[in-house]
């Protein structure tokens, strides 16, 4: 059920994802994946306190749960606390140093602070273990879109789509970005 919820959430089907996460929590009320998934839904709805509460519940079950640490970092980013977000992302990177969503958020922090060398170092680190890091660039594009860095986000989505044309997230992210900018055609 938790995996089903994650898949549905990746397809932006929040209602069915929430139902799947609830089903997982009925089976195991301490399922960290389901708690983090429900927190991601709360974050998308801009319910920051609820997202933080669910992330804390997941971290109470597993203090080294990378998705819950990323969720708390995303809340910090939404609340304009990049230092707090970086601390949480570093903890998530210690859990899994090859986690592309975590590294994408760290790269976004470097980009937003103007640290070109740090950004390049993270991109090189990802390229060392993933020959076609489309997931990294897709997540980076999503974070930069949320930060209203539209030109950089579009470059990331285009790069991800070029690396893995079959990956739908990059093209969907670029399409949504263009729609947000009023470039519908």
N, C-alpha and C positions, 0 to 999 in steps of 0.2 A: 504493500500500500504506500509506503514512503517513497519507493522508487517511482511508482505510478504518479504520485503527487509531484515529484520533481520533474518528471517528463511533462506532465500537464502544465506545470508552472513555466517550463521553458517554452511552451507553446502559447503562453499568455492566457491560458484558460484558468483563471483564478478560482472560479466557483467550483469546478470539478476538482482542482488541485486541493482546495480547502477541504472538500469532502473526503478525498483520499488521505490527507494528513490526519483528519479527524478519525477515520477508520483505523489508521495506524496507531493513533494514540489510544483508541479503545482496546486494541490488542495489547499494547505496551505503553502505559502512560508516561514512561521515561524514555521514549524513543527520541534521541537527540536529533536525528535527521528530520523527523516530523516536526519537532518543535522549531528547528531552524527554518524549515520550509514555511511553517505558519508565520514565522517572524518576517520572512522575505515578502510574504503577501501583505503583512501589515506595513512594511516599509514602502511597498509600491503604493499603498493607500495613504502614505504620509502619516501614519499613526506611529510616530517615533517611540513614544513611551511603551506601547504594546510590543513593538519590534524589539526594543531593548529588554523588556520583561521576558519575552520568549527566548531571546538569545541567552540571557542569564540562566533561564531554566535549563536550556540545553547544556550550557557550560557547567552547571551544577552536576549534571549527569556525567559529562565528560569534559573536564577542564581543557583538554587539548583538541577539541572539536573544531577543525579548520573552518567549516561553513558558519558555525556560530560566531567564531572570532571575526570572520569577514563581515557577517551581518552587523555585529557591534561596530566595526570600523565604518561600514556604510552609514550607520546612524550618525557616527561622529562626523563623517564627511558632510552629511545632510545638515548637520547642526554647525557647520563651519569650524570644526576642531581638527585640523589636519595633523597636529602633533599627537593627539589621542588616537586618531585613526592609524597613524604610522606605527605607534607602539603595538596596537592590536594586530596589525598586519605583519609586523616582524615576528610576533608570537605565532601567528598562523604559518609563516614561512619556515619557522623552526620545526613545526609539525611535519610539513611537507615542502621541502625546498624547491620542488618542481611543479607546484600547484599554479597553473597559469592564471586562474582568476585572481589569486592573491598577488602574484607578481605584476599583473596588469594594473591592479590598484596602486601598488607601490610605484610603478612607472608613471601612473597618472599624477601621483603626488609630486614626483620629480618634475614632470612636465609643467604642472601648475605653479611650482615654485621657481621655474626657470633654470633648473639644474640639468642642462643638456648632457653633461658628461655622465651624471647618474642615470639619466634616462637611457642613454646609449649603452651603458654598462648592463642595465637590466634587460634591454632588448637583446644584447649579445649573449647574456646568460641563458635566456630562453632559447635562442637560436642554437645554442650548444647542445641542447637535448631534444629539441623539436625542430626538424628540418623545415616544416611548414607550420609556423605557430599562428594559425588562423584564430584559434580560440583566444589566445593572448590579445591579438589585435581587435577581435570582436568585443571582448570585455573592456579593453582600453577605450575603444570607441564609445561604448555605452557610458562609462564613467565620465569621459570628456563631454558627452552630450548632456549629461546631468549637470556638469559644471559650465554649461553654455559655451564651450569651446568648439563651436560647430565646424570650423574649417579643419582643425586637427582631428576631430572625430570622424569627419568624412574621409580623410586620408587613411585613417585606421581601418574603417569599414571597407574601403576600396582595396587596401592591401590584403585584408583578410579574405575578401572575395576572390582576389587574384590568386592567393595561395591555395585556397580550397574552394573552387567554384560550387561544389555540391553542398557546402555548408550553408544552410538557410539563414542562420542568425546574422551573418554579415550583411547580406542583401536586405533582409528585413530591417536591420538597424539603420542602414543607409536610406532605405525608403521612408522610414519613420522620420529620420532626420530631415530629409528633403521636404516632407509633408509639414513638419514643424516650422521650417523656414518659409513655407508658402510657395515652394517650387514643385507644385503638384504634377505638372506635365513631365 
